[in-house]
């Protein structure tokens, strides 16, 4: 499994109903264990004030069971305290395992970067805006341009940019009607993806005709 997909699934897994049940059980177990540990520590402190011969009887009465052979009262209490610490660790481990299992069984797809070849290869005229956003992410620039272009219908302009590249998309009726990818390198390979016809060119052009309102 892809590590990025697994890590991306953890936020959703941590808020799932199964994780909530695990949290409740963990809190309940932690509270019970904390109470037991505190009780045993108090009992251990009390033993110091009691004659040695009476300690085993007191501990057996408090624990509800006789001491194991070969152990003093103090050793038995310390053993129980460490036993509860182990249970606490196991509770946390189980809770973490539940969350990991949920994340592993429901990996979250990581949208490709907007300028990745995989994402751009899927972009075509007629794509729905929401679909494009699931592939490319939410653009930093999104605005209505109907008035700028003098169009009677709603038109939306969106732009992605970074690392010297820029992708501009125009939507009408929430469908892609035009797009262009350009590079800001002085000299290099540029790919114009205009109206669905990709073309590679070498030169200094920055496709300034696209500007902030690409012509369709």
C-alpha positions as CSV (number, residue, x, y, z in Angstrom):
1,X,0.0,0.0,0.0
2,X,1.2,3.5,-0.8
3,X,2.4,5.2,2.4
4,X,1.0,8.6,1.5
5,X,-2.5,7.1,1.0
6,X,-2.2,5.3,4.3
7,X,-1.1,8.5,6.1
8,X,-3.8,10.5,4.4
9,X,-6.5,8.0,5.8
10,X,-5.5,8.5,9.4
11,X,-7.5,11.8,10.0
12,X,-10.7,10.1,8.8
13,X,-9.9,6.9,10.6
14,X,-9.4,8.8,13.9
15,X,-12.9,10.3,13.6
16,X,-14.7,7.1,12.6
17,X,-17.4,5.5,14.8
18,X,-15.2,2.5,15.4
19,X,-12.4,4.8,16.6
20,X,-14.9,6.6,18.9
21,X,-15.8,3.2,20.5
22,X,-12.1,2.5,20.9
23,X,-11.6,5.9,22.6
24,X,-14.5,5.3,25.0
25,X,-13.1,1.9,26.0
26,X,-9.7,3.4,26.3
27,X,-10.9,6.2,28.6
28,X,-12.9,3.7,30.7
29,X,-9.9,1.3,30.9
30,X,-7.5,4.1,31.8
31,X,-9.8,5.4,34.5
32,X,-10.2,1.9,36.0
33,X,-6.4,1.2,35.8
34,X,-5.6,4.6,37.3
35,X,-7.9,3.9,40.2
36,X,-6.4,0.5,40.8
37,X,-2.8,1.8,40.7
38,X,-3.6,4.6,43.1
39,X,-5.4,2.2,45.5
40,X,-2.4,-0.2,45.4
41,X,0.1,2.7,46.0
42,X,-2.0,3.8,49.0
43,X,-2.0,0.2,50.3
44,X,1.7,0.0,49.9
45,X,2.1,3.2,51.9
46,X,-0.2,1.8,54.6
47,X,1.8,-1.4,55.0
48,X,4.8,0.6,56.3
49,X,2.7,1.4,59.4
50,X,1.6,-2.2,60.0
51,X,3.6,-5.0,61.6
52,X,5.2,-7.3,59.1
53,X,3.3,-10.4,60.3
54,X,-0.1,-8.6,59.7
55,X,0.7,-7.4,56.2
56,X,0.0,-10.6,54.3
57,X,-3.4,-10.9,55.9
58,X,-4.3,-7.2,55.1
59,X,-3.2,-7.5,51.5
60,X,-5.1,-10.8,51.0
61,X,-8.2,-9.1,52.4
62,X,-7.8,-6.1,50.2
63,X,-7.0,-8.1,47.1
64,X,-9.7,-10.7,47.7
65,X,-7.2,-13.5,47.2
66,X,-4.3,-15.0,49.2
67,X,-0.7,-13.9,48.3
68,X,1.2,-16.2,45.9
69,X,3.8,-18.4,47.6
70,X,7.2,-16.9,47.9
71,X,6.1,-13.2,47.6
72,X,6.0,-10.7,50.4
73,X,3.0,-8.3,50.7
74,X,5.1,-5.5,49.2
75,X,6.3,-7.6,46.3
76,X,2.8,-8.7,45.5
77,X,1.5,-5.1,45.5
78,X,4.4,-3.9,43.3
79,X,3.7,-6.7,40.9
80,X,0.1,-5.7,40.7
81,X,1.0,-2.1,40.0
82,X,3.3,-3.1,37.2
83,X,0.6,-5.4,35.9
84,X,-1.8,-2.5,35.7
85,X,0.8,-0.4,33.9
86,X,1.1,-3.2,31.3
87,X,-2.6,-3.3,30.9
88,X,-2.6,0.5,30.3
89,X,0.0,0.1,27.6
90,X,-1.9,-2.7,26.0
91,X,-5.1,-0.6,26.0
92,X,-3.3,2.2,24.1
93,X,-1.8,-0.3,21.7
94,X,-5.1,-1.8,21.0
95,X,-6.7,1.6,20.4
96,X,-3.9,2.5,18.0
97,X,-4.2,-0.8,16.2
98,X,-7.9,-0.2,15.7
99,X,-7.2,3.2,14.1
100,X,-4.4,1.8,12.0
101,X,-6.7,-1.1,10.8
102,X,-9.4,1.4,9.8
103,X,-6.9,3.5,7.9
104,X,-5.3,0.5,6.3
105,X,-8.7,-0.8,5.1
106,X,-9.8,2.6,3.8
107,X,-6.8,4.3,2.3
108,X,-7.5,7.9,1.2
109,X,-6.5,8.6,-2.4
110,X,-4.0,11.4,-2.6
111,X,-4.9,13.8,-5.4
112,X,-2.0,14.3,-7.8
113,X,-0.4,17.7,-8.0
114,X,-2.1,20.0,-10.5
115,X,1.1,20.1,-12.6
116,X,1.7,16.3,-12.6
117,X,1.5,14.6,-16.0
118,X,-1.0,12.1,-14.6
119,X,-3.5,14.8,-13.6
120,X,-3.1,16.9,-16.7
121,X,-3.4,14.0,-19.0
122,X,-7.0,13.5,-17.7
123,X,-8.0,17.1,-18.3
124,X,-10.3,17.6,-21.3
125,X,-13.0,19.8,-22.6
126,X,-16.4,19.0,-21.0
127,X,-15.0,17.9,-17.7
128,X,-17.2,18.9,-14.7
129,X,-15.6,21.5,-12.4
130,X,-16.0,19.3,-9.3
131,X,-14.3,16.4,-11.1
132,X,-11.4,18.6,-12.1
133,X,-11.0,19.8,-8.5
134,X,-10.9,16.3,-7.3
135,X,-8.0,15.6,-9.7
136,X,-6.1,18.9,-9.4
137,X,-7.2,20.3,-6.0
138,X,-8.8,23.6,-5.1
139,X,-7.3,26.4,-7.2
140,X,-5.9,29.5,-5.4
141,X,-7.7,31.8,-7.9
142,X,-11.3,31.4,-8.9
143,X,-13.6,34.2,-10.1
144,X,-16.5,34.9,-12.3
145,X,-15.6,36.5,-15.7
146,X,-18.9,36.7,-17.4
147,X,-18.8,40.5,-17.3
148,X,-15.2,40.7,-18.5
149,X,-15.9,38.6,-21.5
150,X,-19.4,40.0,-22.1
151,X,-21.1,36.6,-21.9
152,X,-24.7,36.2,-21.1
153,X,-24.0,32.9,-19.3
154,X,-22.0,32.3,-16.2
155,X,-18.3,31.8,-16.9
156,X,-15.7,31.0,-14.2
157,X,-12.0,31.4,-14.5
158,X,-9.6,29.4,-12.3
159,X,-5.8,29.4,-12.1
160,X,-3.2,27.1,-10.6
161,X,0.4,28.2,-10.5
162,X,3.8,27.3,-9.0
163,X,7.3,26.3,-9.8
164,X,7.3,28.5,-12.9
165,X,4.2,26.9,-14.4
166,X,0.6,28.0,-14.7
167,X,-2.6,26.3,-15.6
168,X,-5.7,28.4,-16.5
169,X,-9.1,26.9,-16.9
170,X,-12.4,28.5,-18.0
171,X,-15.7,26.9,-17.1
172,X,-19.2,27.6,-18.5
173,X,-22.2,25.9,-16.9
174,X,-19.6,24.2,-14.6
175,X,-18.0,22.5,-17.6
176,X,-14.5,23.0,-19.0
177,X,-14.6,25.0,-22.2
178,X,-11.0,26.0,-22.5
179,X,-7.6,25.7,-20.7
180,X,-4.0,26.5,-21.2
181,X,-0.7,25.4,-19.5
182,X,2.3,27.6,-19.8
183,X,5.8,27.8,-18.5
184,X,7.6,31.0,-17.4
185,X,11.0,29.8,-18.5
186,X,13.0,32.2,-20.7
187,X,13.6,29.4,-23.2
188,X,12.2,25.9,-22.9
189,X,9.6,23.4,-23.8
190,X,6.0,24.7,-23.4
191,X,2.9,22.7,-23.7
192,X,-0.2,24.5,-24.9
193,X,-3.4,22.6,-24.1
194,X,-5.9,24.8,-25.8
195,X,-9.4,23.6,-26.5
196,X,-8.3,20.1,-26.1
197,X,-5.5,20.1,-28.7
198,X,-2.1,19.6,-27.0
199,X,0.9,21.1,-28.8
200,X,4.6,21.3,-27.7
201,X,6.6,24.3,-28.8
202,X,10.1,25.6,-28.0
203,X,10.7,29.3,-27.6
204,X,10.5,32.3,-25.4
205,X,6.8,32.9,-25.7
206,X,4.9,33.1,-22.4
207,X,1.5,32.9,-24.1
208,X,0.5,36.4,-23.0
209,X,-2.7,36.2,-25.1
210,X,-4.1,34.0,-22.3
211,X,-3.6,36.6,-19.7
212,X,-6.1,36.8,-16.8
213,X,-9.0,36.0,-19.1
214,X,-8.1,33.4,-21.7
215,X,-9.8,33.8,-25.0
216,X,-12.0,30.9,-26.1
